[in-house]
Amino acid sequence: MGTKKFKIVIKESQLKEAKFQFSWKGIAMASLETRGWGPNVRTLIIYYAQPGFGTKNENVKVAGAVTMMPTEEPCVPDTLEVATIYTDEEFRGVGLGSFLYAMAFYYANSNGYGLTSDHSIGSKEKATNKWKQLEKNPQFEKRTTKDGNSKFDYDGDTPDPDDDCDEGSGEVAIDYSLFNTKHEAFSGVWSKLLAAHTRFSSMTRGPRRFEERLSEMASDGFNRAYDLEPKQ
């Protein structure tokens, strides 16, 4: 599959609107509860079911994935942090990274969560730049505590326990819990991609086994993207 058929354009690169310039055939998204990471951890996996996909041919390519998990401290309740996000090398340069953020915001905001950067390990330079852009964009509101505080408190500077947050061990991209005021614009896209996944899963030898395989492929893809595979 050529990347030209997977072209995604986010209007003004601000996650306002998605214009898909590819055929929907073969594209799907799995929304999976991630085991072994603790409660309420969610991974969204965008994949391409190649021609001939079915029981005897479950050939897929994982294009990218994003994993969200609850913050360790309140960090303005309730907030999810983007623990991992990546796009496969074959699918880079077509807007997929921005689209993964759009889907992450849709999931988080639709379920009553704000979204923030990785506060456990920290963010790479590219992800930090992305979060800084979103922080400055008025479309993304900074959520507040009951006491009206929005900035995360790492050192106990305020008496408000709900703004307390764990700074983690790496580079923290932003100090806020964000809400995309336009996230509902992606509801149709979300539903269509999940429906495609349900359809493809029903064509396999077992939906659960298929989703486990997608999870493994996404994990391997992340490791490749960040050169985390153990050296042989």
ROKOLGU-37172 format. One line per field, with one value per atom (N, C-alpha, C): residue in one letter; chain; x, y, z. Coordinates in steps of 0.1 Angstrom, whole numbers, plus 5000, padded with zeros to 4 digits. Layout:
BEGIN
type: [A; ...]
mol: [A; ...]
px: [X; ...]
py: [Y; ...]
pz: [Z; ...]
//
This chain:
BEGIN
type: [M; M; M; G; G; G; T; T; T; K; K; K; K; K; K; F; F; F; K; K; K; I; I; I; V; V; V; I; I; I; K; K; K; E; E; E; S; S; S; Q; Q; Q; L; L; L; K; K; K; E; E; E; A; A; A; K; K; K; F; F; F; Q; Q; Q; F; F; F; S; S; S; W; W; W; K; K; K; G; G; G; I; I; I; A; A; A; M; M; M; A; A; A; S; S; S; L; L; L; E; E; E; T; T; T; R; R; R; G; G; G; W; W; W; G; G; G; P; P; P; N; N; N; V; V; V; R; R; R; T; T; T; L; L; L; I; I; I; I; I; I; Y; Y; Y; Y; Y; Y; A; A; A; Q; Q; Q; P; P; P; G; G; G; F; F; F; G; G; G; T; T; T; K; K; K; N; N; N; E; E; E; N; N; N; V; V; V; K; K; K; V; V; V; A; A; A; G; G; G; A; A; A; V; V; V; T; T; T; M; M; M; M; M; M; P; P; P; T; T; T; E; E; E; E; E; E; P; P; P; C; C; C; V; V; V; P; P; P; D; D; D; T; T; T; L; L; L; E; E; E; V; V; V; A; A; A; T; T; T; I; I; I; Y; Y; Y; T; T; T; D; D; D; E; E; E; E; E; E; F; F; F; R; R; R; G; G; G; V; V; V; G; G; G; L; L; L; G; G; G; S; S; S; F; F; F; L; L; L; Y; Y; Y; A; A; A; M; M; M; A; A; A; F; F; F; Y; Y; Y; Y; Y; Y; A; A; A; N; N; N; S; S; S; N; N; N; G; G; G; Y; Y; Y; G; G; G; L; L; L; T; T; T; S; S; S; D; D; D; H; H; H; S; S; S; I; I; I; G; G; G; S; S; S; K; K; K; E; E; E; K; K; K; A; A; A; T; T; T; N; N; N; K; K; K; W; W; W; K; K; K; Q; Q; Q; L; L; L; E; E; E; K; K; K; N; N; N; P; P; P; Q; Q; Q; F; F; F; E; E; E; K; K; K; R; R; R; T; T; T; T; T; T; K; K; K; D; D; D; G; G; G; N; N; N; S; S; S; K; K; K; F; F; F; D; D; D; Y; Y; Y; D; D; D; G; G; G; D; D; D; T; T; T; P; P; P; D; D; D; P; P; P; D; D; D; D; D; D; D; D; D; C; C; C; D; D; D; E; E; E; G; G; G; S; S; S; G; G; G; E; E; E; V; V; V; A; A; A; I; I; I; D; D; D; Y; Y; Y; S; S; S; L; L; L; F; F; F; N; N; N; T; T; T; K; K; K; H; H; H; E; E; E; A; A; A; F; F; F; S; S; S; G; G; G; V; V; V; W; W; W; S; S; S; K; K; K; L; L; L; L; L; L; A; A; A; A; A; A; H; H; H; T; T; T; R; R; R; F; F; F; S; S; S; S; S; S; M; M; M; T; T; T; R; R; R; G; G; G; P; P; P; R; R; R; R; R; R; F; F; F; E; E; E; E; E; E; R; R; R; L; L; L; S; S; S; E; E; E; M; M; M; A; A; A; S; S; S; D; D; D; G; G; G; F; F; F; N; N; N; R; R; R; A; A; A; Y; Y; Y; D; D; D; L; L; L; E; E; E; P; P; P; K; K; K; Q; Q; Q]
mol: [A; A; A; A; A; A; A; A; A; A; A; A; A; A; A; A; A; A; A; A; A; A; A; A; A; A; A; A; A; A; A; A; A; A; A; A; A; A; A; A; A; A; A; A; A; A; A; A; A; A; A; A; A; A; A; A; A; A; A; A; A; A; A; A; A; A; A; A; A; A; A; A; A; A; A; A; A; A; A; A; A; A; A; A; A; A; A; A; A; A; A; A; A; A; A; A; A; A; A; A; A; A; A; A; A; A; A; A; A; A; A; A; A; A; A; A; A; A; A; A; A; A; A; A; A; A; A; A; A; A; A; A; A; A; A; A; A; A; A; A; A; A; A; A; A; A; A; A; A; A; A; A; A; A; A; A; A; A; A; A; A; A; A; A; A; A; A; A; A; A; A; A; A; A; A; A; A; A; A; A; A; A; A; A; A; A; A; A; A; A; A; A; A; A; A; A; A; A; A; A; A; A; A; A; A; A; A; A; A; A; A; A; A; A; A; A; A; A; A; A; A; A; A; A; A; A; A; A; A; A; A; A; A; A; A; A; A; A; A; A; A; A; A; A; A; A; A; A; A; A; A; A; A; A; A; A; A; A; A; A; A; A; A; A; A; A; A; A; A; A; A; A; A; A; A; A; A; A; A; A; A; A; A; A; A; A; A; A; A; A; A; A; A; A; A; A; A; A; A; A; A; A; A; A; A; A; A; A; A; A; A; A; A; A; A; A; A; A; A; A; A; A; A; A; A; A; A; A; A; A; A; A; A; A; A; A; A; A; A; A; A; A; A; A; A; A; A; A; A; A; A; A; A; A; A; A; A; A; A; A; A; A; A; A; A; A; A; A; A; A; A; A; A; A; A; A; A; A; A; A; A; A; A; A; A; A; A; A; A; A; A; A; A; A; A; A; A; A; A; A; A; A; A; A; A; A; A; A; A; A; A; A; A; A; A; A; A; A; A; A; A; A; A; A; A; A; A; A; A; A; A; A; A; A; A; A; A; A; A; A; A; A; A; A; A; A; A; A; A; A; A; A; A; A; A; A; A; A; A; A; A; A; A; A; A; A; A; A; A; A; A; A; A; A; A; A; A; A; A; A; A; A; A; A; A; A; A; A; A; A; A; A; A; A; A; A; A; A; A; A; A; A; A; A; A; A; A; A; A; A; A; A; A; A; A; A; A; A; A; A; A; A; A; A; A; A; A; A; A; A; A; A; A; A; A; A; A; A; A; A; A; A; A; A; A; A; A; A; A; A; A; A; A; A; A; A; A; A; A; A; A; A; A; A; A; A; A; A; A; A; A; A; A; A; A; A; A; A; A; A; A; A; A; A; A; A; A; A; A; A; A; A; A; A; A; A; A; A; A; A; A; A; A; A; A; A; A; A; A; A; A; A; A; A; A; A; A; A; A; A; A; A; A; A; A; A; A; A; A; A; A; A; A; A; A; A; A; A; A; A; A; A; A; A; A; A; A; A; A; A; A; A; A; A; A; A; A; A; A; A; A; A; A; A; A; A; A; A; A; A; A; A; A; A; A; A; A; A; A; A; A; A; A; A; A; A; A; A; A; A; A; A; A; A; A; A]
px: [5008; 5000; 5009; 5007; 5014; 5009; 5017; 5013; 5003; 5004; 4995; 4980; 4977; 4964; 4960; 4970; 4968; 4970; 4967; 4969; 4959; 4963; 4954; 4958; 4948; 4951; 4943; 4950; 4943; 4943; 4931; 4930; 4938; 4947; 4956; 4964; 4965; 4973; 4969; 4956; 4952; 4941; 4940; 4931; 4916; 4913; 4900; 4891; 4896; 4888; 4897; 4892; 4900; 4894; 4902; 4898; 4906; 4899; 4906; 4907; 4919; 4921; 4926; 4919; 4923; 4910; 4910; 4898; 4897; 4885; 4883; 4886; 4885; 4887; 4900; 4899; 4912; 4917; 4912; 4917; 4908; 4913; 4906; 4913; 4906; 4913; 4907; 4916; 4913; 4914; 4905; 4905; 4906; 4917; 4920; 4924; 4918; 4922; 4936; 4946; 4959; 4962; 4965; 4967; 4981; 4983; 4996; 5001; 4994; 4998; 4990; 4981; 4973; 4959; 4950; 4936; 4934; 4924; 4920; 4931; 4939; 4949; 4944; 4944; 4938; 4948; 4948; 4956; 4948; 4950; 4944; 4953; 4950; 4959; 4953; 4959; 4955; 4962; 4954; 4960; 4954; 4961; 4956; 4955; 4943; 4940; 4942; 4953; 4957; 4947; 4947; 4937; 4938; 4926; 4925; 4924; 4923; 4922; 4911; 4913; 4902; 4908; 4900; 4904; 4917; 4920; 4932; 4943; 4939; 4949; 4947; 4953; 4951; 4963; 4967; 4978; 4975; 4981; 4978; 4991; 4990; 5002; 4997; 5004; 5000; 5007; 4999; 5004; 5009; 5003; 5007; 4998; 5001; 4994; 4997; 4987; 4989; 4983; 4990; 4985; 4984; 4972; 4969; 4967; 4972; 4970; 4968; 4961; 4959; 4972; 4972; 4984; 4985; 4997; 4999; 4993; 4995; 4989; 4976; 4968; 4955; 4957; 4967; 4970; 4957; 4949; 4936; 4927; 4920; 4911; 4901; 4898; 4906; 4914; 4927; 4936; 4943; 4944; 4952; 4964; 4975; 4987; 4990; 4996; 4999; 5013; 5012; 5023; 5032; 5027; 5034; 5027; 5034; 5027; 5038; 5035; 5044; 5037; 5044; 5039; 5050; 5045; 5054; 5061; 5074; 5082; 5075; 5068; 5061; 5050; 5044; 5033; 5036; 5048; 5052; 5050; 5048; 5047; 5033; 5023; 5010; 5000; 5004; 4995; 4990; 4995; 4990; 4993; 5004; 5007; 4997; 4993; 4983; 4970; 4967; 4954; 4954; 4965; 4965; 4963; 4968; 4965; 4950; 4945; 4930; 4922; 4925; 4918; 4920; 4932; 4934; 4926; 4926; 4917; 4903; 4898; 4884; 4881; 4889; 4887; 4887; 4897; 4898; 4887; 4885; 4875; 4861; 4858; 4844; 4841; 4852; 4850; 4852; 4853; 4854; 4868; 4878; 4892; 4898; 4908; 4916; 4928; 4937; 4948; 4961; 4971; 4984; 4995; 5007; 5019; 5024; 5034; 5039; 5046; 5040; 5046; 5053; 5055; 5062; 5076; 5078; 5091; 5095; 5086; 5089; 5087; 5088; 5085; 5098; 5098; 5109; 5107; 5117; 5116; 5104; 5102; 5091; 5077; 5075; 5063; 5062; 5073; 5072; 5068; 5073; 5069; 5054; 5049; 5035; 5027; 5030; 5023; 5023; 5035; 5036; 5026; 5025; 5016; 5001; 4998; 4984; 4982; 4991; 4990; 4987; 4993; 4991; 4978; 4972; 4960; 4948; 4941; 4929; 4918; 4919; 4909; 4910; 4922; 4925; 4925; 4914; 4912; 4920; 4926; 4933; 4922; 4921; 4911; 4916; 4906; 4909; 4904; 4909; 4904; 4892; 4886; 4875; 4879; 4892; 4897; 4901; 4900; 4903; 4918; 4926; 4939; 4941; 4949; 4951; 4965; 4975; 4989; 4992; 4999; 5002; 5012; 5010; 5019; 5028; 5041; 5050; 5057; 5056; 5064; 5055; 5042; 5033; 5032; 5033; 5033; 5020; 5009; 4995; 4989; 4979; 4972; 4962; 4960; 4950; 4956; 4950; 4956; 4953; 4943; 4939; 4948; 4957; 4966; 4980; 4981; 4994; 4997; 5009; 5013; 5027; 5029; 5042; 5050; 5062; 5070; 5078; 5079; 5085; 5100; 5106; 5120; 5126; 5117; 5122; 5117; 5118; 5113; 5098; 5092; 5078; 5074; 5065; 5062; 5053; 5042; 5033; 5029; 5024; 5020; 5005; 4997; 4983; 4975; 4963; 4954; 4945; 4946; 4939; 4926; 4917; 4904; 4902; 4900; 4898; 4883; 4880; 4866; 4860; 4868; 4862; 4863; 4865; 4868; 4856; 4844; 4832; 4831; 4839; 4840; 4846; 4852; 4858; 4850; 4837; 4829; 4826; 4823; 4820; 4832; 4843; 4856; 4859; 4857; 4859; 4850; 4838; 4828; 4831; 4835; 4837; 4849; 4860; 4872; 4869; 4862; 4859; 4850; 4840; 4831; 4839; 4849; 4858; 4866; 4870; 4878; 4869; 4856; 4847; 4845; 4843; 4841; 4853; 4865; 4877; 4879; 4877; 4878; 4869; 4857; 4848; 4852; 4862; 4866; 4878; 4883; 4895; 4891; 4902; 4899; 4896; 4896; 4893; 4896; 4886; 4888; 4898; 4897; 4906; 4921; 4923; 4936; 4941; 4932; 4936; 4940; 4933; 4936; 4949; 4951; 4964; 4976; 4974; 4984; 4986; 4975; 4977; 4985; 4982; 4989; 5004; 5007; 5021; 5028; 5021; 5027; 5029; 5019; 5021; 5033; 5034; 5045; 5059; 5059; 5071; 5074; 5064; 5065; 5071; 5066; 5071; 5085; 5089; 5103; 5112; 5108; 5116; 5117; 5106; 5106; 5116; 5117; 5126; 5138; 5141; 5153; 5154; 5143; 5143; 5144; 5146; 5147; 5160; 5160; 5173; 5183; 5195; 5206; 5208; 5210; 5212; 5228]
py: [4988; 5000; 5012; 5022; 5034; 5044; 5052; 5062; 5072; 5074; 5084; 5080; 5068; 5064; 5065; 5069; 5070; 5085; 5094; 5108; 5113; 5119; 5125; 5140; 5149; 5163; 5168; 5173; 5180; 5195; 5201; 5215; 5223; 5231; 5241; 5233; 5220; 5212; 5214; 5217; 5220; 5210; 5199; 5188; 5193; 5203; 5208; 5199; 5194; 5187; 5177; 5166; 5156; 5154; 5156; 5153; 5141; 5130; 5118; 5117; 5116; 5115; 5101; 5091; 5078; 5070; 5058; 5049; 5043; 5042; 5037; 5022; 5016; 5001; 4997; 4988; 4983; 4990; 5002; 5010; 5008; 5005; 5003; 5007; 5008; 5011; 5002; 4997; 4989; 4997; 4997; 5004; 4994; 4992; 4980; 4984; 4977; 4979; 4972; 4979; 4973; 4966; 4953; 4945; 4947; 4946; 4946; 4960; 4970; 4984; 4990; 4983; 4989; 4992; 4997; 4999; 5011; 5011; 5022; 5027; 5017; 5020; 5016; 5025; 5023; 5025; 5016; 5017; 5018; 5028; 5029; 5025; 5015; 5010; 5012; 5020; 5022; 5011; 5004; 4993; 4992; 4985; 4983; 4969; 4964; 4950; 4949; 4942; 4941; 4933; 4935; 4928; 4913; 4907; 4893; 4889; 4899; 4897; 4888; 4878; 4869; 4858; 4847; 4836; 4830; 4828; 4822; 4832; 4845; 4855; 4867; 4867; 4878; 4888; 4891; 4899; 4914; 4920; 4934; 4942; 4955; 4964; 4974; 4974; 4984; 4997; 5008; 5021; 5029; 5028; 5036; 5033; 5038; 5035; 5046; 5048; 5057; 5050; 5051; 5045; 5056; 5056; 5065; 5058; 5065; 5059; 5070; 5067; 5077; 5082; 5095; 5101; 5095; 5094; 5089; 5098; 5111; 5121; 5126; 5134; 5139; 5147; 5156; 5164; 5170; 5176; 5181; 5169; 5164; 5152; 5154; 5144; 5132; 5134; 5130; 5132; 5119; 5117; 5107; 5113; 5105; 5110; 5101; 5107; 5099; 5092; 5079; 5071; 5068; 5064; 5061; 5065; 5069; 5072; 5071; 5065; 5063; 5061; 5063; 5060; 5051; 5041; 5032; 5040; 5037; 5044; 5045; 5034; 5034; 5044; 5048; 5057; 5071; 5075; 5088; 5099; 5111; 5122; 5123; 5116; 5117; 5122; 5127; 5133; 5123; 5111; 5101; 5104; 5111; 5114; 5124; 5134; 5144; 5137; 5127; 5120; 5111; 5105; 5097; 5106; 5118; 5128; 5131; 5133; 5136; 5125; 5113; 5101; 5100; 5103; 5103; 5113; 5125; 5135; 5132; 5126; 5122; 5112; 5102; 5091; 5097; 5105; 5110; 5120; 5130; 5140; 5135; 5125; 5119; 5111; 5107; 5099; 5107; 5120; 5129; 5131; 5127; 5130; 5142; 5148; 5157; 5148; 5155; 5147; 5156; 5149; 5156; 5148; 5153; 5146; 5136; 5128; 5117; 5124; 5121; 5126; 5115; 5103; 5093; 5092; 5091; 5090; 5103; 5111; 5123; 5121; 5132; 5133; 5136; 5130; 5133; 5147; 5152; 5166; 5168; 5159; 5161; 5161; 5152; 5152; 5164; 5169; 5181; 5193; 5194; 5205; 5204; 5192; 5191; 5195; 5191; 5195; 5210; 5216; 5231; 5238; 5233; 5239; 5238; 5226; 5224; 5233; 5235; 5243; 5258; 5262; 5276; 5278; 5267; 5268; 5270; 5281; 5284; 5274; 5265; 5254; 5244; 5243; 5234; 5241; 5239; 5245; 5238; 5246; 5241; 5239; 5226; 5222; 5227; 5230; 5235; 5226; 5228; 5221; 5228; 5223; 5230; 5243; 5245; 5257; 5267; 5263; 5272; 5271; 5261; 5260; 5251; 5255; 5247; 5242; 5249; 5245; 5234; 5223; 5213; 5218; 5212; 5216; 5204; 5205; 5194; 5195; 5206; 5208; 5211; 5210; 5213; 5228; 5236; 5251; 5256; 5249; 5253; 5243; 5248; 5238; 5229; 5232; 5224; 5210; 5199; 5186; 5181; 5187; 5183; 5188; 5197; 5202; 5195; 5187; 5179; 5170; 5169; 5161; 5156; 5144; 5138; 5142; 5148; 5153; 5142; 5131; 5119; 5121; 5113; 5113; 5119; 5124; 5129; 5143; 5147; 5160; 5161; 5170; 5172; 5182; 5178; 5187; 5199; 5196; 5206; 5204; 5214; 5213; 5215; 5210; 5212; 5200; 5199; 5189; 5196; 5191; 5198; 5191; 5200; 5195; 5202; 5193; 5198; 5201; 5214; 5218; 5214; 5209; 5204; 5189; 5182; 5168; 5160; 5165; 5158; 5158; 5166; 5166; 5153; 5145; 5133; 5121; 5123; 5112; 5102; 5108; 5100; 5091; 5097; 5090; 5079; 5082; 5073; 5060; 5063; 5052; 5044; 5050; 5043; 5034; 5039; 5031; 5019; 5021; 5010; 5000; 5004; 4995; 4986; 4992; 4985; 4974; 4978; 4968; 4956; 4959; 4949; 4939; 4945; 4937; 4928; 4934; 4926; 4915; 4918; 4909; 4896; 4899; 4888; 4879; 4883; 4875; 4867; 4868; 4861; 4848; 4840; 4828; 4830; 4842; 4846; 4860; 4868; 4883; 4886; 4878; 4881; 4878; 4867; 4863; 4874; 4879; 4889; 4902; 4906; 4918; 4917; 4905; 4903; 4904; 4899; 4900; 4915; 4923; 4937; 4944; 4940; 4946; 4943; 4931; 4927; 4934; 4936; 4943; 4958; 4964; 4978; 4979; 4970; 4971; 4969; 4960; 4958; 4971; 4977; 4988; 5000; 5002; 5012; 5010; 4998; 4995; 4998; 4994; 4998; 5013; 5020; 5034; 5041; 5036; 5043; 5034; 5025; 5017; 5010; 5004; 4999; 4983; 4978; 4963; 4959; 4948; 4943; 4940; 4943; 4940; 4925; 4920; 4906; 4903]
pz: [5000; 5000; 5000; 4991; 4990; 5000; 5006; 5016; 5009; 4996; 4990; 4993; 4994; 4997; 5012; 5020; 5034; 5038; 5029; 5032; 5042; 5053; 5062; 5064; 5063; 5065; 5076; 5086; 5098; 5095; 5093; 5090; 5099; 5093; 5100; 5111; 5109; 5119; 5133; 5135; 5149; 5153; 5147; 5151; 5150; 5142; 5141; 5133; 5122; 5112; 5105; 5102; 5095; 5081; 5071; 5057; 5052; 5050; 5046; 5031; 5026; 5011; 5008; 5013; 5009; 5010; 5004; 5004; 5018; 5024; 5037; 5037; 5026; 5025; 5031; 5041; 5047; 5059; 5062; 5073; 5086; 5097; 5109; 5122; 5133; 5145; 5156; 5164; 5176; 5188; 5197; 5210; 5220; 5226; 5235; 5249; 5259; 5273; 5274; 5278; 5278; 5292; 5291; 5303; 5308; 5321; 5327; 5330; 5326; 5329; 5340; 5346; 5356; 5350; 5359; 5354; 5345; 5337; 5328; 5319; 5314; 5304; 5290; 5280; 5267; 5256; 5246; 5235; 5222; 5214; 5201; 5190; 5182; 5171; 5158; 5149; 5135; 5127; 5119; 5111; 5097; 5088; 5075; 5072; 5069; 5065; 5050; 5046; 5032; 5024; 5011; 5002; 5004; 5004; 5007; 5021; 5030; 5044; 5048; 5056; 5060; 5069; 5071; 5080; 5077; 5064; 5059; 5055; 5057; 5054; 5063; 5074; 5084; 5083; 5071; 5069; 5071; 5081; 5085; 5087; 5085; 5089; 5099; 5110; 5120; 5116; 5114; 5110; 5121; 5133; 5144; 5156; 5168; 5180; 5190; 5199; 5211; 5223; 5234; 5247; 5257; 5264; 5275; 5288; 5299; 5312; 5322; 5333; 5344; 5349; 5353; 5359; 5373; 5379; 5392; 5403; 5401; 5410; 5404; 5411; 5405; 5392; 5392; 5380; 5374; 5382; 5378; 5374; 5384; 5381; 5370; 5362; 5360; 5347; 5347; 5336; 5332; 5318; 5313; 5307; 5307; 5301; 5289; 5278; 5267; 5270; 5273; 5277; 5266; 5254; 5242; 5230; 5220; 5207; 5196; 5185; 5174; 5161; 5150; 5137; 5130; 5123; 5116; 5105; 5102; 5092; 5079; 5075; 5062; 5061; 5072; 5072; 5077; 5078; 5083; 5072; 5076; 5066; 5060; 5065; 5059; 5069; 5081; 5090; 5101; 5101; 5110; 5125; 5127; 5141; 5147; 5139; 5144; 5146; 5137; 5138; 5150; 5154; 5166; 5178; 5178; 5189; 5189; 5177; 5176; 5182; 5179; 5185; 5200; 5204; 5219; 5226; 5221; 5227; 5226; 5215; 5214; 5225; 5226; 5236; 5250; 5254; 5267; 5270; 5262; 5264; 5264; 5256; 5255; 5268; 5275; 5287; 5299; 5298; 5310; 5315; 5307; 5311; 5303; 5310; 5302; 5297; 5289; 5284; 5286; 5289; 5291; 5286; 5286; 5281; 5291; 5287; 5295; 5308; 5319; 5332; 5340; 5334; 5341; 5336; 5323; 5317; 5310; 5305; 5298; 5283; 5276; 5261; 5253; 5241; 5232; 5226; 5219; 5214; 5205; 5196; 5186; 5193; 5203; 5210; 5219; 5225; 5233; 5224; 5212; 5203; 5200; 5198; 5195; 5207; 5219; 5231; 5233; 5230; 5232; 5222; 5210; 5200; 5205; 5210; 5215; 5227; 5236; 5248; 5244; 5233; 5229; 5221; 5216; 5208; 5216; 5214; 5222; 5221; 5211; 5209; 5221; 5227; 5237; 5251; 5258; 5271; 5282; 5291; 5303; 5314; 5317; 5328; 5341; 5350; 5363; 5374; 5386; 5398; 5404; 5414; 5420; 5426; 5430; 5435; 5424; 5412; 5401; 5396; 5400; 5396; 5384; 5374; 5362; 5360; 5365; 5364; 5374; 5369; 5378; 5389; 5401; 5412; 5415; 5413; 5415; 5429; 5436; 5448; 5460; 5459; 5470; 5473; 5463; 5464; 5468; 5464; 5467; 5477; 5484; 5494; 5487; 5474; 5466; 5463; 5468; 5465; 5451; 5444; 5431; 5420; 5423; 5412; 5414; 5424; 5426; 5414; 5410; 5399; 5400; 5394; 5395; 5383; 5385; 5374; 5367; 5373; 5366; 5365; 5356; 5355; 5342; 5333; 5321; 5318; 5305; 5301; 5300; 5308; 5309; 5298; 5289; 5278; 5282; 5290; 5294; 5308; 5315; 5329; 5331; 5321; 5321; 5316; 5320; 5315; 5305; 5292; 5281; 5277; 5272; 5267; 5253; 5243; 5229; 5228; 5227; 5225; 5212; 5203; 5190; 5189; 5200; 5199; 5193; 5194; 5189; 5174; 5167; 5153; 5148; 5156; 5152; 5156; 5160; 5164; 5153; 5141; 5129; 5125; 5125; 5121; 5131; 5144; 5154; 5152; 5151; 5149; 5137; 5126; 5114; 5115; 5121; 5122; 5132; 5143; 5152; 5145; 5137; 5130; 5121; 5114; 5105; 5113; 5125; 5133; 5137; 5141; 5144; 5132; 5121; 5108; 5106; 5106; 5104; 5114; 5127; 5138; 5135; 5130; 5128; 5117; 5109; 5098; 5101; 5114; 5118; 5125; 5129; 5136; 5151; 5155; 5169; 5172; 5175; 5177; 5189; 5200; 5211; 5207; 5200; 5195; 5185; 5176; 5167; 5174; 5184; 5191; 5199; 5204; 5211; 5201; 5189; 5179; 5175; 5174; 5171; 5182; 5194; 5206; 5205; 5202; 5200; 5189; 5178; 5166; 5170; 5177; 5181; 5190; 5200; 5209; 5202; 5193; 5185; 5176; 5171; 5163; 5171; 5183; 5192; 5195; 5198; 5201; 5189; 5177; 5165; 5163; 5165; 5163; 5172; 5184; 5194; 5197; 5188; 5189; 5203; 5208; 5221; 5221; 5209; 5208; 5214; 5222; 5227; 5216; 5218; 5208; 5208; 5196; 5194; 5195]
//
